[in-house]
Amino acid sequence: MEKILHADCVVLAVAISPDGRRIVSGLDDETIQVRDAETGEALGAPFQGHTSSVLSVAISPDGTRIVSGSKDTTIRMWDTETGRPLGAPLQGHTDSVVSVATSPDGTRIVSGSSDKTIRMWDAETGRPLGAPLQGHTGMVVSVAISPDGTRIVSGSEDETIRMWDAETGKPLGAPLQGHTGMVVSVAISPDGTRIVSGSEDETIRMWDAESGKPLGAPLQGHTGYVWSVAISPDGTRIVSGSHDKTIRIWDAVTGKLLGAPLQGHILEILSIAISPDGTRIVSGSIDHTIRMWDAQTRKALGSPLQGHTGYVSSVAISPDGTRIVSGSSDKTIRMWDAVTGKLLGAPLQGHILEIFSVAISPDGTRIVSGSVDKTIRMWDAETGKPLGPPLQGHTGYVWSVAISPDGTRIVSGSDDKTIRMWDAETGKPLGAPLEGHTDSVRSVAISPDGTRIVSGSVDKTIRMWDAETGKPLGPPLQGHTDYVSSVTISPDGTRIVSGSEDKTIRMWDAKTGKSLGAPLQGHTANVLSVAISPDGTRIVSGSVDVTIRMWDVETSKALGAPLQGHTDSVSSVAFSPDGTRIVSGSGDRTIRVWHVESFTHSQAFKAVVPAIICFSSNPTHALCSTSSFLPRFYMFSLTFSDLIPTEERWIVGPEGRLLLWIPSYFSFNMYVPGNTLVIGADAMQLDLSHFSHGTSWQMCRK
């Protein structure tokens, strides 16, 4: 698996120990975490003590101490091995401590603060050394110490870099000027002759450390702020991390870009570090992950990521039920084996912006996708190759695509308020756009006989259209009080089901357009997707409230408790052709497959409850000693939703009995009861078959 280390929150700073064996991260949740650089596993509990975000971390040259700077205005020292604080917090700054560094001999700590000053501290006693270094007219965002320990370099909001005498604290020469934005990061070459700076102006600059003069032109390539820069131990390469979500490597002599940007993070990169032997790059991001990269090949360490790197916006299942197709904000479409979850071939690439919708032709040979780039694309489902050029005509995002039952037509709904029909063979438009909605068309569906099109819009209405003539059939269907996010049609063509941002689902008579019964209520946030089972008896819905719900079409009642497992909005749901499984796609970048019986309370389901305490697709991994966790009278009344981890990540049984605790960084991608498959990066299963609990704990020695 790819070496991605998941944190519970934004990763604000990273550092690597001098022996290269540990990664230290400063987190937005006020803690510091130490991890094994090889396995990525956390080494002990997070270090706690700061009362606000940890903005910067550094490690002493001998690796025994960690220094941290925080938004709480203090600096703290910690024992690397035990995690215990060393002495009291270092106090003196009057605003956030944005950057910390330790001297090469380990005797001094230097800190930069939003209070516009730099301070020096005795690393042994924690006492301040002399008066604050003053001169910057804006907050000090970054500090570094020269390899010989004689100079301090600082970068500031005032767009300048300053050099200081580390002994006297006096400035050395005039400020280094050239950047046109805040200087966010500074680094000094191993031989002490060069300074490298990264700025809000999207450039990196090199400077002569003796004269302060710029060396060559600015290094350009990033399309966002350069948040962090580092120099390789041999001084030949510069590494930069940016707001544009990429890492770039540069030749430190010529300033030329070396190879393509390193891509993988889905949000801006705040911190970069290079291992002492120069073979690895570590990056920390707002996306809650730490990534490790091979500095030579520029590839992520480990096998390729088996999962989307952006939210999963749409899922579809092939007519034979063997494949799942997903579309994502990462601009790719992926095909997966519906049983094993394995990626089938390479991602389908061609769209230049996020993908909002995917559909599969009735014969399973083609995939159709709609994108923010205003185009529709067709793909060969076997080879993944594009079929012809993009279908162009919409002047706004393409929110939804559908394919006619005979596979000859494609229908698309767009932000430009129109619906378009296309010839699925030639890609040519069929007739004029269907106009009538007064706002963005978010969803389209085609009736089973192919004669009607149904559309849902931000204008809060649903419309029906003649698929042959494109003319509207009757007036708009009104009832929702907010955007209509999703529409679908029952297999017999008699009902329309709609999901809305008003948190409800509605059913409509497809012939008369009249509302059928009261709205289906239960979701606590926008309903993003609805689907109907192949037999037409059940509706499934996905919501921003991160749950999936099932409803009885006849009674409009909810079936069982909501399914929980996703950690972000459920953007898309679909039924398998045989109606036994539900597939869901989410903003948490995962796809989950669920047993339909997960919702039901049938006797057949209850009969197996003692064996369903299972967080794996393999039933032999179920909890071996259920009776020690559940009193007998609970055995046949437990549902899957009762076993979802709490906010504190505990699995809790009846009477508050604790089974086990799940680290929160695993929660977004772990199997939960009811899942037959989880597709995503590092999907995690638990084997509880040898797990002893309660009165049977002594069995662990057997």
C-alpha positions in Angstrom: 0.0 0.0 0.0 1.1 3.6 -0.6 2.8 5.2 2.4 0.1 7.6 3.5 -0.1 8.3 7.2 -3.5 9.5 8.2 -3.9 12.1 11.0 -7.0 13.2 12.8 -6.7 16.8 11.6 -4.6 19.2 9.6 -0.9 18.4 9.6 0.8 21.8 10.1 4.5 20.7 10.4 6.7 17.7 9.8 10.3 16.9 10.7 12.5 13.8 10.4 14.9 12.6 13.1 18.6 12.8 12.5 18.8 9.0 12.2 15.9 9.0 9.7 13.9 6.5 11.8 11.1 8.8 13.1 8.7 11.4 11.6 7.4 14.1 14.0 4.3 16.1 13.1 2.7 19.1 14.6 -1.1 19.0 14.4 -4.0 21.4 14.5 -5.5 19.4 17.4 -2.8 20.9 19.8 -0.7 17.7 19.8 2.6 16.3 18.5 2.7 12.8 17.0 5.8 10.6 16.5 5.7 7.9 13.9 8.0 5.1 12.7 9.3 6.3 9.4 9.4 2.8 7.9 6.0 1.5 8.9 4.1 4.8 9.5 2.8 3.5 12.9 2.3 5.9 15.8 5.0 5.5 18.4 3.0 6.0 21.6 0.3 8.5 22.3 0.3 12.0 21.0 2.3 14.6 23.1 -0.2 16.8 24.9 0.4 20.1 26.6 -0.1 22.9 24.1 -3.5 24.7 24.3 -3.7 25.6 20.6 -2.5 24.4 17.2 1.2 23.2 17.0 2.6 25.3 14.1 6.2 24.1 14.1 8.4 21.2 15.2 12.1 20.6 15.2 14.3 17.8 16.5 17.6 18.2 18.4 20.8 17.0 16.5 21.1 14.0 18.8 17.4 13.1 18.3 16.6 13.0 22.0 14.5 16.1 22.1 11.6 17.6 20.2 10.9 21.3 20.2 7.5 22.7 19.3 6.0 26.1 18.7 2.3 26.8 19.1 -0.4 29.3 18.5 -0.7 29.4 22.3 2.5 31.7 22.2 4.7 29.1 23.9 7.6 26.8 23.0 7.8 23.3 24.5 10.6 20.7 24.8 9.8 17.0 24.9 11.6 13.8 25.5 11.5 12.0 22.1 11.4 8.6 23.7 8.9 9.1 26.5 6.9 12.0 25.2 7.2 13.8 28.5 7.6 17.5 28.6 11.1 18.7 29.6 10.6 21.6 32.0 8.1 24.4 31.8 6.9 26.0 28.6 9.2 28.7 27.2 7.3 31.9 27.5 8.1 35.4 26.2 6.5 35.7 22.8 3.2 37.7 22.8 1.7 36.0 19.8 1.8 32.7 17.9 5.1 30.9 17.6 5.1 30.1 13.9 8.6 28.6 13.5 11.3 26.9 15.7 14.8 25.6 14.9 17.6 24.1 17.0 21.3 24.9 16.6 23.7 22.3 15.2 25.3 21.7 18.6 21.9 21.4 20.2 22.5 24.1 22.8 20.1 26.8 21.4 16.6 27.1 20.2 15.5 29.9 17.9 11.9 30.9 17.5 10.0 33.2 15.1 6.6 34.7 16.1 3.6 36.6 14.9 4.7 39.3 17.3 7.4 40.2 14.7 10.3 39.1 16.8 12.9 36.3 16.9 14.0 34.9 20.2 16.9 32.7 21.3 16.7 30.2 24.2 19.0 28.0 26.1 18.0 24.4 25.1 19.1 23.1 28.5 17.5 25.5 30.9 14.8 27.0 28.6 15.9 30.5 29.6 15.9 33.3 27.0 19.3 34.4 25.7 19.4 38.1 25.3 16.7 40.5 24.1 14.4 39.7 21.2 15.7 40.2 17.7 13.7 43.1 16.2 13.7 44.5 12.8 10.9 42.8 10.8 7.8 44.9 10.4 5.5 41.9 10.0 5.1 38.5 11.6 8.2 36.2 11.4 7.0 33.1 9.6 10.2 31.1 9.3 13.6 30.8 11.0 16.7 28.7 10.2 20.2 28.4 11.7 23.4 28.0 9.6 25.3 24.7 9.8 28.1 26.3 11.8 25.6 27.9 14.2 26.8 31.5 13.7 23.9 32.9 11.8 20.1 33.0 12.0 18.0 33.6 8.9 14.4 34.7 9.1 11.5 35.1 6.6 8.7 37.5 7.3 5.3 38.8 6.3 7.0 42.0 5.4 8.3 40.3 2.2 12.0 40.3 3.4 14.6 37.9 4.6 17.0 39.0 7.3 20.3 37.6 8.6 21.4 37.9 12.2 24.5 37.2 14.2 23.6 34.2 16.5 25.9 35.3 19.2 25.1 39.0 19.5 21.6 39.0 17.9 22.6 41.9 15.7 21.4 42.1 12.1 24.0 41.3 9.4 23.6 43.7 6.5 20.4 45.0 4.9 17.2 42.9 4.5 17.1 40.7 1.4 14.5 42.0 -0.9 12.9 40.7 -4.1 9.8 38.7 -3.1 6.5 40.4 -3.7 4.6 38.5 -1.1 5.1 37.1 2.4 8.2 35.0 2.8 6.8 31.8 4.3 9.8 29.5 4.5 13.6 29.8 4.6 16.3 27.2 4.5 20.2 27.3 4.5 22.4 25.0 2.3 24.5 22.4 4.2 27.7 24.3 3.3 26.1 27.6 4.6 26.7 29.5 1.4 23.2 29.8 0.1 19.8 30.7 1.4 16.6 29.5 -0.2 13.2 31.1 0.4 9.6 30.3 -0.6 6.9 32.9 -0.8 3.3 33.8 -1.1 4.3 35.2 -4.6 4.4 31.6 -5.8 8.2 31.7 -6.4 11.4 30.3 -4.8 14.5 32.4 -4.6 18.2 31.6 -4.0 20.5 34.1 -2.2 24.2 34.3 -1.5 24.5 33.9 2.3 27.5 36.1 2.5 26.5 39.1 0.4 22.7 38.7 0.5 22.5 39.1 -3.3 20.0 37.0 -5.3 21.5 34.1 -7.2 19.8 33.9 -10.6 16.1 34.4 -11.5 13.2 33.3 -9.2 12.3 29.6 -9.6 8.8 29.6 -11.1 6.4 26.7 -11.7 4.1 26.6 -8.7 0.6 28.1 -9.2 0.0 28.8 -5.5 1.8 30.0 -2.4 5.1 28.2 -1.7 4.5 27.2 1.9 7.7 25.2 2.6 11.2 24.7 1.2 14.0 22.3 2.1 17.5 21.6 0.7 18.9 18.1 0.3 21.8 17.0 2.6 24.2 17.1 -0.4 23.0 20.6 -1.3 22.2 19.7 -4.9 18.4 19.8 -4.8 15.7 22.1 -3.5 12.3 20.7 -2.6 9.2 22.9 -2.3 5.6 22.3 -1.2 2.8 24.5 -2.3 -0.8 25.6 -2.0 -1.2 24.1 -5.5 -1.1 20.6 -3.8 2.2 19.7 -5.5 5.8 19.1 -4.4 8.5 20.2 -6.8 12.2 19.3 -7.0 14.7 21.8 -8.4 18.4 21.8 -9.3 20.0 23.9 -6.5 22.7 25.2 -8.9 20.8 25.9 -12.1 17.4 26.5 -10.6 15.8 24.2 -13.2 12.8 22.0 -12.4 13.7 18.3 -12.1 11.0 16.2 -13.6 7.2 16.5 -13.1 5.6 17.7 -9.9 4.8 15.1 -7.2 1.1 14.8 -7.0 -1.1 13.0 -4.5 -2.2 15.4 -1.8 -5.7 16.6 -2.3 -5.3 19.9 -0.4 -2.4 22.4 0.1 1.0 21.2 1.4 2.1 23.1 4.5 5.4 21.4 5.4 8.3 19.6 3.7 11.2 17.6 5.2 14.0 15.5 3.6 15.5 12.5 5.3 19.2 12.8 6.5 20.4 10.4 3.7 18.5 12.4 1.1 16.5 9.4 -0.2 13.0 10.4 1.1 10.8 13.4 1.1 8.1 13.8 3.7 5.1 16.1 3.2 2.3 17.3 5.5 -0.9 18.6 4.3 -4.3 20.2 5.2 -5.8 17.0 3.8 -4.9 15.3 7.2 -2.2 13.1 5.7 1.6 12.8 5.8 3.1 11.3 2.6 6.5 9.8 1.9 8.1 9.9 -1.4 11.2 8.4 -3.0 13.5 11.5 -3.7 15.2 9.8 -6.6 12.3 8.4 -8.6 9.8 11.0 -7.3 7.3 8.3 -6.8 5.2 7.7 -3.7 6.7 5.0 -1.5 4.8 1.7 -1.7 2.5 0.4 -4.4 0.3 2.7 -6.3 -2.7 4.1 -4.5 -5.7 1.9 -4.9 -8.3 4.6 -4.5 -9.4 8.0 -5.6 -7.5 11.0 -4.3 -10.6 13.2 -4.4 -14.2 12.8 -3.3 -16.2 10.1 -5.1 -19.1 12.0 -6.7 -20.8 9.2 -8.6 -21.0 5.4 -8.7 -22.6 3.0 -11.1 -22.8 -0.8 -11.4 -22.5 -2.8 -14.6 -25.6 -4.6 -15.8 -24.0 -8.0 -14.9 -23.1 -6.8 -11.5 -19.4 -7.6 -11.8 -18.0 -4.1 -12.0 -18.3 -0.8 -10.2 -17.5 2.4 -12.0 -16.7 5.6 -10.0 -16.2 9.2 -11.0 -14.3 11.6 -8.8 -13.2 15.2 -8.1 -9.6 13.9 -8.9 -10.7 14.1 -12.6 -10.6 10.3 -13.1 -13.0 7.5 -13.7 -12.1 4.1 -12.2 -13.4 0.6 -12.7 -13.4 -1.9 -9.9 -14.1 -5.6 -9.4 -17.4 -5.6 -7.5 -16.4 -8.7 -5.5 -12.7 -8.1 -4.7 -12.6 -4.3 -4.9 -9.4 -4.5 -7.1 -8.8 -1.7 -9.6 -9.4 -2.9 -13.1 -6.8 -1.3 -15.4 -5.6 2.3 -15.1 -7.8 5.2 -14.3 -9.7 6.7 -17.2 -8.2 10.2 -17.8 -9.2 12.9 -20.1 -11.5 15.3 -18.3 -9.6 18.4 -17.1 -11.8 19.2 -14.2 -13.9 17.3 -11.6 -16.3 14.5 -12.7 -19.8 14.8 -11.4 -21.6 11.8 -13.0 -21.0 8.4 -14.6 -23.3 5.9 -16.3 -22.9 2.5 -17.9 -24.6 1.4 -21.1 -27.2 -1.4 -20.8 -24.9 -3.8 -22.6 -22.0 -2.9 -20.3 -19.6 -1.9 -23.1 -19.6 1.8 -22.6 -19.1 4.3 -19.8 -20.4 7.9 -20.1 -19.1 10.7 -17.9 -20.1 14.3 -17.3 -17.7 16.9 -15.9 -17.2 20.4 -14.5 -15.2 21.0 -17.8 -18.6 21.3 -19.5 -18.1 18.1 -21.6 -19.4 14.6 -21.8 -17.0 11.7 -22.6 -17.6 8.2 -23.8 -15.2 5.3 -22.9 -14.7 1.7 -23.8 -15.6 -0.2 -20.7 -13.2 -3.0 -21.6 -10.1 -1.1 -22.6 -10.7 2.2 -20.8 -9.9 4.1 -24.0 -12.0 7.2 -25.0 -14.5 6.7 -27.8 -14.2 9.7 -30.0 -13.8 13.3 -28.9 -15.6 14.9 -26.0 -19.3 15.8 -26.6 -19.4 19.6 -26.5 -22.3 22.0 -26.4 -23.1 22.7 -22.8 -22.0 26.1 -21.6 -21.9 25.1 -17.9 -20.9 22.2 -15.7 -22.4 18.8 -16.7 -24.0 17.6 -13.5 -25.7 14.4 -14.6 -25.7 11.9 -17.5 -27.9 9.0 -18.3 -28.1 6.4 -21.1 -31.3 5.2 -22.8 -32.4 1.6 -22.2 -31.6 0.7 -25.8 -28.2 2.3 -25.5 -28.6 4.6 -28.5 -29.0 7.9 -26.6 -27.2 9.9 -24.0 -29.0 12.5 -21.9 -27.2 15.2 -20.0 -28.2 17.9 -17.5 -26.2 21.1 -17.0 -25.5 24.2 -15.0 -26.6 26.1 -18.1 -30.2 25.2 -17.2 -30.6 22.9 -20.2 -30.9 19.2 -21.0 -29.3 17.8 -24.1 -29.7 14.6 -26.0 -26.9 13.0 -27.9 -26.4 10.1 -30.4 -24.5 7.5 -28.4 -22.8 6.1 -31.5 -21.7 9.3 -33.2 -21.7 11.7 -30.2 -23.7 14.3 -32.3 -26.4 16.3 -30.6 -30.0 15.2 -31.2 -32.2 18.3 -31.7 -32.1 21.5 -29.8 -31.5 21.7 -26.0 -34.5 21.1 -23.8 -35.3 24.4 -22.1 -37.7 25.2 -19.3 -35.8 25.0 -16.0 -34.9 28.4 -14.6 -31.7 27.2 -12.8 -29.1 24.5 -12.9 -30.2 21.0 -13.9 -28.7 18.7 -11.3 -30.1 15.3 -12.3 -31.6 13.5 -15.3 -33.1 10.0 -15.7 -34.7 8.1 -18.6 -37.9 6.0 -18.3 -37.5 2.2 -18.7 -39.3 2.3 -22.1 -37.1 5.2 -23.2 -40.0 7.5 -24.1 -39.6 10.1 -21.2 -36.8 12.1 -19.6 -37.1 13.3 -16.0 -35.0 16.2 -14.7 -34.4 17.8 -11.3 -33.2 21.3 -10.8 -31.9 24.0 -8.5 -35.2 25.8 -9.3 -36.8 23.3 -6.8 -38.9 21.6 -9.6 -38.9 18.3 -11.5 -39.9 18.2 -15.2 -40.9 15.5 -17.6 -40.0 15.6 -21.3 -40.9 13.6 -24.4 -37.7 11.8 -25.3 -38.5 11.9 -29.0 -39.7 15.5 -29.5 -38.0 17.1 -26.5 -41.2 18.8 -25.5 -42.3 19.2 -21.9 -45.0 16.8 -20.6 -47.2 18.7 -18.4 -46.3 21.4 -15.8 -43.4 21.2 -13.5 -43.7 18.9 -10.4 -43.6 21.2 -7.4 -43.4 20.4 -3.7 -39.7 20.5 -2.7 -38.6 23.6 -0.9 -35.0 23.5 -2.0 -32.8 22.2 -4.8 -33.7 18.9 -6.3 -30.4 17.0 -6.2 -31.4 13.6 -7.6 -34.2 11.9 -9.6 -34.8 8.4 -10.6 -37.7 6.3 -12.2 -39.1 3.0 -11.0 -38.4 -0.1 -13.1 -42.1 -0.2 -14.2 -42.0 3.4 -15.1 -45.0 4.4 -12.9 -43.1 6.4 -10.2 -40.6 9.2 -10.0 -38.5 9.5 -6.8 -36.6 12.7 -6.0 -34.1 13.7 -3.3 -33.7 17.3 -2.3 -31.6 19.7 -0.3 -34.7 20.2 1.8 -33.7 16.9 3.5 -36.6 15.0 2.1 -37.4 12.3 -0.6 -40.6 12.5 -2.5 -42.5 10.1 -4.8 -44.6 11.2 -7.8 -47.0 9.6 -10.2 -45.0 9.4 -13.5 -48.2 9.8 -15.5 -50.1 12.5 -13.7 -47.2 14.2 -12.0 -49.1 14.2 -8.7 -47.3 13.7 -5.4 -47.7 10.3 -3.9 -48.1 10.6 -0.1 -46.1 12.7 2.3 -42.4 13.4 2.0 -40.0 10.7 3.3 -38.3 12.3 6.3 -35.4 11.2 8.4 -32.3 12.6 6.9 -30.9 15.5 8.9 -29.1 17.2 5.9 -29.3 17.4 2.1 -30.3 14.3 0.2 -27.7 14.0 -2.6 -28.7 10.7 -4.3 -31.6 8.3 -4.6 -32.0 4.9 -6.3 -34.8 2.4 -6.6 -34.4 -1.4 -6.2 -34.7 -3.6 -9.3 -38.0 -4.9 -8.0 -39.3 -1.4 -7.3 -40.1 -2.1 -3.7 -37.4 -0.1 -2.0 -35.7 3.3 -2.2 -32.2 4.0 -1.0 -30.9 7.5 -0.3 -27.5 9.0 0.5 -27.1 12.3 2.4 -24.8 15.0 3.6 -25.6 13.6 7.1 -23.1 10.8 6.1 -25.8 8.1 6.3 -27.6 5.8 3.9 -31.3 5.1 4.4 -33.7 2.6 2.9 -37.4 3.2 2.5 -40.4 1.0 1.7 -42.0 2.3 -1.5 -45.5 1.1 -0.6 -45.7 2.4 3.0 -43.1 5.3 2.7 -41.6 4.0 6.0 -37.9 3.8 6.8 -36.6 0.2 6.8 -34.3 -0.3 9.8 -31.8 2.2 11.1 -29.5 4.3 8.9 -26.3 2.7 7.7 -23.3 4.5 9.0 -19.7 4.1 8.0 -18.8 6.9 5.7 -17.1 9.9 7.3 -18.2 12.5 4.8 -21.3 13.2 2.6 -22.7 10.2 0.7 -22.8 11.7 -2.8 -24.0 8.7 -4.8 -25.9 5.4 -4.2 -26.8 2.5 -6.6 -28.4 -0.9 -6.4 -26.8 -4.0 -7.8 -28.8 -5.6 -10.6 -29.9 -8.5 -8.4 -31.0 -6.0 -5.7 -28.9 -7.7 -2.9 -26.2 -5.0 -2.6 -26.0 -1.2 -2.4 -23.0 0.7 -3.5 -22.2 4.1 -2.1 -19.7 6.8 -3.0 -18.6 9.5 -0.6 -16.7 12.7 0.0 -14.4 10.6 2.2 -12.9 9.2 -1.0 -14.1 5.7 -0.5 -16.7 3.4 -2.1 -18.6 1.0 0.1 -20.7 -2.0 -0.7 -23.4 -3.1 1.7 -25.8 -6.0 2.1 -29.3 -4.9 1.5 -30.3 -7.0 4.5 -28.2 -4.7 6.6 -31.3 -2.5 6.9 -33.9 -5.2 7.7 -35.0 -6.8 10.9 -36.2 -10.1 9.4 -36.0 -13.3 11.5 -33.4 -14.6 9.1 -31.2 -11.6 9.8 -31.7 -11.8 13.6 -30.9 -15.5 13.6 -27.3 -14.7 12.7 -26.8 -11.7 14.9 -24.5 -13.5 17.4 -22.0 -13.9 14.5 -22.3 -10.4 13.0 -19.9 -8.5 15.2 -17.6 -8.4 12.2 -15.5 -5.6 10.8 -14.4 -7.5 7.8 -15.7 -8.9 4.5 -14.6 -12.4 5.8 -17.2 -13.8 8.2 -14.6 -16.0 9.8 -13.1 -12.8 11.2 -16.2 -12.2 13.4 -15.9 -11.8 17.2 -15.3 -15.3 18.5 -16.8 -14.7 22.0 -20.0 -12.8 21.3 -21.6 -14.1 24.5 -19.0 -12.3 26.6 -19.9 -9.0 25.1 -23.7 -9.3 24.7 -26.2 -10.4 27.4 -28.3 -13.3 26.0 -31.4 -11.1 25.7 -29.6 -8.7 23.4 -28.4 -11.5 21.0 -31.3 -11.3 18.6 -32.2 -7.6 18.7 -28.9 -6.1 17.8 -28.6 -4.2 14.4 -25.6 -3.2 12.4 -26.1 0.4 13.3 -25.6 -0.5 17.0 -22.0 -1.4 16.3 -20.8 1.9 14.7 -17.9 3.5 16.6 -19.0 6.4 18.8 -17.5 9.9 18.3 -14.8 8.8 20.7 -14.2 5.8 18.4 -15.4 3.2 20.9 -17.4 0.1 19.9 -20.0 0.1 22.6 -22.5 -2.7 23.4 -25.5 -2.9 25.6 -25.3 -1.4 29.1 -22.3 0.7 27.9 -20.0 -2.3 27.5 -16.8 -1.3 25.7 -15.5 -3.8 23.1 -12.6 -2.0 21.5 -11.3 1.4 20.5 -10.6 2.4 16.9 -8.0 5.1 16.1 -9.9 7.9 14.3 -7.4 8.1 11.4 -8.7 4.6 10.4 -12.4 5.5 10.7 -12.8 6.8 7.2 -11.6 3.6 5.5 -12.4 0.8 7.8 -15.0 -1.9 7.3 -18.1 -1.6 9.5 -20.8 -4.3 10.0 -22.9 -4.6 6.9 -20.0 -3.9 4.5 -19.1 -6.6 2.0 -16.4 -4.3 0.4 -14.7 -1.0 1.0 -12.7 0.5 -1.9 -10.2 3.2 -1.0 -6.7 3.9 0.2 -5.6 1.5 2.9 -9.1 0.0 3.5 -8.9 -1.7 6.9 -10.5 -4.9 8.2 -10.3 -6.2 11.7 -9.9 -9.9 12.5 -11.7 -10.5 15.8 -11.6 -14.3 15.6 -9.0 -14.5 18.3 -10.0 -11.4 20.2 -10.8 -12.2 23.9 -13.1 -9.9 25.8 -14.7 -9.6 29.2 -14.8 -12.8 31.2 -12.9 -14.6 28.5 -9.9 -12.3 28.5 -7.8 -15.0 30.1 -8.1 -17.0 26.9 -5.5 -14.7 25.3 -2.8 -16.9 26.9 -4.1 -20.1 25.2 
